[in-house]
Amino acid sequence: MGKYFGTDGFRGEANVTLTVEHAYKVGRFLGWYFGKDKPDQKAHIVIGKDTRRSSYMFEYALVSGLVASGADAYLLHVTTTPSVSYIARVDSFDCGIMISASHNPYYDNGIKLINSDGEKMSEDVIGEIEKYIDGEISIPFANKEHIGKTVDYINGRNRYMGYLIGLAEYSFKGIKVGIDAANGSAWSLAKAVFDALGAHTYVINAEPNGLNINENSGSTHMEALQKLVVDEGLDIGFAFDGDADRCLAVDEKGNILTGDHIIYMYAKHMKASGILKDNTVVCTVMSNFGFLKAMEAEGIDCVVTDVGDKNVYAAMAKNGYRLGGEQSGHIILSKFATTGDGLITAIKLMEVMISSKKPVGSLASGMKEYPQVLINVKVDDKDAAMKNEEVLEEIKKTEELLGKEGRVLVRKSGTEPVVRVMVEAKDDRTCREEAEHLADFIKDKCN
């Protein structure tokens, strides 16, 4: 991670840690960088945004920087992060930009950068952007006919919707589906897609006002969707985050299905269909221990990466794996997308349910989540804490105590001065006691 860009872009409170000046400079650099080797043509860069009030401000700042450096900026307007990835790839753009802070509250925002293959931007390019932001690099302005222009590109978003509809192998006719759009990017797209596929669609939190994105809604606040599914007798519910690159589900009884459940169900389906390469999926260190146990029972191997869908995709691309994701709902189906795509996740989970002719709750029942406790411990020096010999010894003792029926994960935060302690065990009491013990131990030894 760099000075400004983390695992999922440049994120911070709007006009506090992420300012319009930052956005303008990002645009300036990208417009110049992707046009510098093409003297006879302009760079083409596509931009999408979520529904935050500040997204419009950052969009205009980015566009100003892009056209000032000689690039043409193509605007998808309010759309999802996966749609920017898709359009950047299929329409041969030099790169894509998504303005969103994902599941964060409205006052935060972010700039996500996507390359021409629809993947996260390389660290090399991001490093050069950070140098420009800090004034270490000087780049020229475009002038005369070389100044760029802005193009309304809403047809790109419509084409993405057509792509989603075309992915469905079954009609959704007669199925009652709940959707929580989190007052974000999916607010208009999700219902249109599910209606087109024939579902009876019930939508909540689809009235964005710029200030209510993710507010008590979406994949981080599932209560309203759980109530909707139970009250209306729905077959399934889907909850998206602010930019719709993640999806969690609710079964017919109102139970939450995490990303682990979704990968479990789809992995079994793919294995039975003979399309799960090497019978292997990719997950992260935060995947529930119960998920790992369930995969083992199904004869499916797991490649475990560090947190971040960027890391998941890198492992998938390296080995040609077709399914991977995170407990939080970033699910990547590499045949259809190069990033997590909440709408594709929902469509493909619908297919598993329809083809099996079973309720989704029954399909998920083979995976039993282990109790999990996560505690953030504020420390003076997180790097030193992770190397403290007494801490490492205490972690080892806890691992030995839990044996094969539990797990310990201690890692430093990428953005905060904290160490995250996660413990999983077969029962709640053991899980809580061991997590609190380790957290207290680290707090005592590292402050």
Secondary structure as UniProt FT lines:
FT   STRAND          5..6
FT   TURN            7..8
FT   STRAND          9..14
FT   TURN            15..17
FT   HELIX           20..33
FT   TURN            34..37
FT   TURN            39..40
FT   STRAND          44..49
FT   HELIX           53..68
FT   TURN            69..70
FT   STRAND          72..78
FT   HELIX           81..90
FT   TURN            91..92
FT   STRAND          95..99
FT   TURN            102..103
FT   TURN            106..107
FT   STRAND          108..115
FT   TURN            116..117
FT   HELIX           123..133
FT   TURN            134..135
FT   HELIX           144..146
FT   STRAND          150..152
FT   HELIX           154..167
FT   TURN            173..174
FT   STRAND          176..180
FT   TURN            182..183
FT   HELIX           186..196
FT   TURN            197..198
FT   STRAND          200..204
FT   TURN            213..216
FT   HELIX           218..220
FT   HELIX           223..232
FT   STRAND          236..240
FT   TURN            242..243
FT   STRAND          247..250
FT   TURN            252..253
FT   STRAND          256..257
FT   HELIX           259..273
FT   HELIX           277..279
FT   STRAND          280..284
FT   TURN            285..286
FT   HELIX           289..297
FT   TURN            298..299
FT   STRAND          301..305
FT   HELIX           309..319
FT   STRAND          323..325
FT   TURN            327..328
FT   STRAND          331..333
FT   TURN            334..336
FT   HELIX           342..356
FT   HELIX           360..364
FT   TURN            365..366
FT   STRAND          372..378
FT   HELIX           382..387
FT   HELIX           389..402
FT   HELIX           403..405
FT   STRAND          406..412
FT   STRAND          418..425
FT   HELIX           428..445
//
